[in-house]
Amino acid sequence: MTTPEQEALAKKRFMAINLVRMSGVVLILVGLLCAGDKIDIPMARLIGVTLILIGMVDVFLVPTLLAKRWRS
C-alpha cells in the first residue's frame, strides 16, 4: 500500500517526465521552423537541425533515463 507522500512524489515525477517530453516537442517544432526558413535568423538551418536533435533526445531518451533513475 502506498502512503500519501509516495503518491505525491509519484505525481510530481509523472508531471516532470511529461514536461520534459512537451519541451522536447516544442524544441522540435521550433527547429523545424528554423530549418524550413520560416524564422529569419542567421544560420537558421544549422540552428534548426541542432534544435531538432536536442528535441529528439528530450522526447525519447531523457524520460526513459528519468524513469530508470526514479524506479523504486
C-alpha positions as CSV (number, residue, x, y, z in Angstrom):
1,M,0.0,0.0,0.0
2,T,1.3,3.4,-0.8
3,T,1.4,6.4,1.5
4,P,0.2,9.9,0.6
5,E,3.8,11.1,0.4
6,Q,4.7,8.4,-2.1
7,E,1.6,9.2,-4.2
8,A,2.6,12.9,-4.2
9,L,6.1,12.1,-5.2
10,A,4.9,9.9,-8.0
11,K,2.6,12.6,-9.3
12,K,5.5,15.1,-9.3
13,R,7.7,12.7,-11.2
14,F,5.0,11.9,-13.7
15,M,4.5,15.7,-14.3
16,A,8.2,16.2,-14.6
17,I,8.6,13.5,-17.2
18,N,5.6,14.9,-19.2
19,L,7.0,18.4,-19.1
20,V,10.3,17.1,-20.4
21,R,8.5,15.4,-23.3
22,M,6.5,18.6,-24.1
23,S,9.6,20.8,-24.1
24,G,11.2,18.3,-26.5
25,V,8.2,18.6,-28.8
26,V,8.4,22.4,-28.7
27,L,12.1,22.3,-29.5
28,I,11.4,20.0,-32.5
29,L,8.7,22.3,-33.8
30,V,10.9,25.4,-33.4
31,G,13.7,23.5,-35.1
32,L,11.5,22.6,-38.0
33,L,10.5,26.2,-38.4
34,C,14.2,27.3,-38.4
35,A,15.3,24.5,-40.8
36,G,12.4,25.4,-43.1
37,D,13.5,29.0,-43.3
38,K,10.2,30.2,-41.7
39,I,12.2,32.0,-39.0
40,D,14.6,34.6,-40.4
41,I,17.8,34.3,-38.3
42,P,21.4,33.8,-39.4
43,M,22.5,30.1,-39.8
44,A,18.8,29.1,-39.5
45,R,19.3,25.6,-40.9
46,L,22.2,24.7,-38.6
47,I,20.3,26.0,-35.6
48,G,17.1,24.2,-36.7
49,V,18.9,20.9,-37.1
50,T,20.5,21.3,-33.7
51,L,17.2,22.1,-32.0
52,I,15.6,19.1,-33.7
53,L,18.3,16.7,-32.5
54,I,18.1,18.1,-28.9
55,G,14.3,17.8,-29.0
56,M,14.5,14.2,-30.1
57,V,16.8,13.4,-27.2
58,D,14.4,15.3,-24.9
59,V,11.4,13.3,-26.2
60,F,12.8,9.8,-26.4
61,L,15.9,9.4,-24.2
62,V,15.5,11.7,-21.2
63,P,12.2,10.4,-19.9
64,T,13.5,6.9,-20.1
65,L,16.6,7.8,-18.1
66,L,14.5,9.7,-15.5
67,A,12.1,6.7,-15.1
68,K,15.0,4.3,-14.6
69,R,16.7,6.6,-12.1
70,W,13.4,7.1,-10.1
71,R,12.4,3.5,-10.2
72,S,11.6,2.4,-6.7
